[in-house]
């Protein structure tokens, strides 16, 4: 077996070629095609996670998703948001009519801290935003630990 010297330029050229392949038409057809504005099952809703003194708050962006198609559950210290997004696009111009339909499932899962009171979770939607509130349990507050400097020996 012949020993080849390491050539970092060759490695970078190989990686560049692999990345360029990702952008080729047809590699991810529903993502990179310019003419398609239809959502696909590759969609994952954005979720903001906040915390105040009394609650953990999750805000999921779910525009156009019917609340009946959303399932929120808490099990084994984890919050799960899943559901189905159905979209339809219609375009009618002189001489033709185009209707495209797509649907796809989405799934997000978040680990919850021990201080989450999973028995009192509430969820509501408003203008395409799902808000989930999980109260904190009383008595299980975070404790600040003081750091001491060790004396030099």
Protein Blocks (a to p, Z undefined) as FASTA:
>chain_A
ZZddddfklmmmmmmmmmmmmmpghklmmlmpmklccdcfkbccdddddddfkbccdddd
dehiafklpccddeehiacdddddddddddddehiacdddddddddddddddfklcfklc
ccddeehiacddddddehiacddddddddddZZ
